[in-house]
Every structure is written in structure tokens, then in C-alpha cells.
């Protein structure tokens, strides 16, 4: 997956921040991008599949060092995954799973056979992350820009050193823009969850 920095959005913030240093704008964009991910759980990915081990009920989900997983949205495992012929039937079994903040995926019933696991997860960047998946920036860039402008325009600076971009009325407008994009992002995704049902797909008999 290709990565891009929220800092690339500075051409969309600079015209509205009189005399604001570019470095401050970049910091605000990074903060806004992370806050947007946390508020919406919009960054969802299907992880690379891995195999279960017989009679083992707990697995650690591998994740890039720049991110953490906050929720598992869906888990599928089985002998038969993917495309099936039209009209064919498939038998399914179910097992509850839970996901912990330590990154552990645990099944109530340990697998009795080897299955390929595919998990859809919610990513949150760590605080020091400087790059994000490119589609997040392209799809929700307007919300990130609004969040950065809201952040900067509501801060008056100090009494001895007020900032020229302070604009409380403008900050409220960008707050509304941010919240509007946040609502659309939440609506576009199912609510993330940390427990659910795993579907086991079994090869049907001829």
C-alpha cells in the first residue's frame, strides 16, 4: 500500500493562515489526520492471511510499527475462501472471537484443523506517524484540512505574542466542516467492534 504525508495538504491551509509558519501547519495537519482516524475509525484494512494452528485459540495480529489496531471488524477462516460457482452451497460454522488491546485475537473454540484467517481491522497511527495510507488523504483530506484550520485558528497565542491567524469565528466554521466530514466518514463505515462472529467456510460435497 502506498503512503503519503498529511503535510502535502499545506497548499490548502496556507491561504487561510496569514503569516503562519509552514512547520506549524504541518504539525497541525499531522495532528488532525491522527484525530480524524481516531474519531472515525475510517482506516480499515484487510490483513494478509495467516494459518491457524490446531488446538491454539489465541493469535497475535502482525501490524506495521507505525500503527496500532484498535478493533477487528470481521474475521473469516476456512478451507474454501473466495469465489464459488453460481448456485453452489457452502456449509458454515461459527465461533466467537474477542480482540484485546495487546493485539491478541482469541477464539472461544480453538480450531481443530488448519484454516486460513483473513481479518479486517481498524488502524490508528501512532503519535509520531508522518505518513498515512494514500487513499485516506485523498478521500478524507477535506476533513483533515478543516481539522488543522480549526486547531490553528482557535489558538490566540500568548498575551505578549498574539498570532495573526487567530480567528474564533473562522475556527467555528472549520469545526463544523470537520464534524460534517467526520459524520460522513462514520456513515461510510460500519461501527468498529472488538468482538464478533467468525465464519468458517467448509468445502461443499459434490
C-alpha angles and dihedrals in degrees: 000000000000120000131211134180122243085224087079086075094070092103085066095050103038097072090059099045110070111213093346110151114247091233090060090050091051091050091049091050092051091049092047093049093052092044090050091053091049095046097046107025083218096146102088125162138178107234125224107273122253134185129254123234119230113263092002113123102179130065134177114229112225113228134175112265093243093062142050129209114236100176144007110227101185140356127198126180133165151115091267119045132162130014121024129186115265112269095016118131129223130199117225136195128193135221129179118238135190131199124211131205087247088069095255120146109200129186122208088220117042114228115260092201139031112276134173111243122211116186130188108209141183115237127206118187117234117248094263096049113129099177132054135188106283097235091059091059094043096046101038102023092117090060092047091049091049091048092052093048091048090050095050100038095053093056111087095189119225128324090249094043113031117183120238094222093061106126117156094183091050090045090058091051092053090045088058090047091051093049091048092054090044090056092050091049092050091048090051092057134052113246109273116244138191097211135035146121125307118211119219112203114207126196108255121234116253 
